[in-house]
């Protein structure tokens, strides 16, 4: 029997009954979906998935949607160690492979969206950051994601493509933690996803750079083999992949798969 040792969780969200009305993604209005649905999802999906969770609950009021948002590597480890979950959505394919290689997915994962990195700076860009070269400046406070999480892996790829050795002051456990450092003014710049810059609104600005195209993160999702609520899990995955799900992801700054 697998054993689960709890790891740090960046964000946990419980959704229990609000959202827009609309037709069900995978089940008709008379279907009896109910019970708790537990979704493990990459931290960068917090806003889009929270909205889609509200939508699923609005369509099926008997479903209690619970999210565990964190770095994909931490989530994959938790699942392998036996953490109870119905759905896993990773910010890259290698972390999904950690789960599928253990035979823990029900079927093949499906890529549902993609993302690229941007440099996030505080509003007004007081340090005058213009590109990746600024991550070698010793006079700036700089943040990157930890190398083991997808945003950190993507950062390593773009720096390699640019021939740059960065000098960060901090490595954060997931992309939302790196973004928070910028929002609080604790760093002059951080590498985050384009979707995270969108989520921060007026608090941060995004600086695009051409090497971002060398590290496009593809996001896969799957129902887990040990899902306690497989019907609700499939309904949520179908909603994510529906036209409405694609619109929600696009509005949050994600790209087409």
Phi, psi and omega in degrees: 000133178289146178244144183249123171255123186296138174246164180300139178245124184288312185217134172235132183230134175244128179242127188231007174162027178228162180145177182282156177273158179166169180289150182291149182285317184231358182220143179288166184296340181268356179290147186261067173281134181201178177088182181275134174244121183251119183245121172264120187219146178306144184303327181294345180270004188308307186289311183296316182288327176299318178295318179290328175296320176296321179295317179298319180293324177297323180282330183226082187300343179281355181265128177255105185270125179237129182249143167241102179261126180195183175298141185300325180294320178294319180295316180300319178297317179299317181295315180298327180277001173105012178299133180288122179207153179257325185225142173233128175235117185256154178276357170202168184284326178301322179287328172296323180297331176303323181279313183292327179296339177268005180071029187261002177260143175269092185090188183271133174300154180236131176285126186243347178195176177214170187205155174229162180279151168224157172274123176262132178229156176300156180308133182089349178047060186300334181272356178067039180289134182236344182183188184298331180303333181292345178282004172255359184281119181288345181274357181254150170267123190231144180234140171230161171286153177302145186301332185280347180264157187304321181292330176288321177296317178296322178299318178300322180293318182288325177293321177296319179297327181271352182068035184243138172255107184286160178232070182287154176268341181207144171248125186258155187288337175201175188292327179291329176293321176295319178297319180300323178301322178288314181301324181276356181074019181278341175226158179276337181196153175213151173268118179227184176276156175303324180294329179289325175298318177299316184295332184281347178064225186281356184285336180225164172239153179253138176244111179281156178213146189295330183291350178301330181289349178275358182214067177278123178272125177260130187258113175263156178224149177207156165277138182274147185297328181263020182305129177283338182227069186297328181295313178293325178298314179295323179297321180291316179299318178296322178295316178303321184272355182284172176301320179295319177297318179297321178295318180298319179291319178297319179297331181273002176099005178278168180247166175296154181302000000 
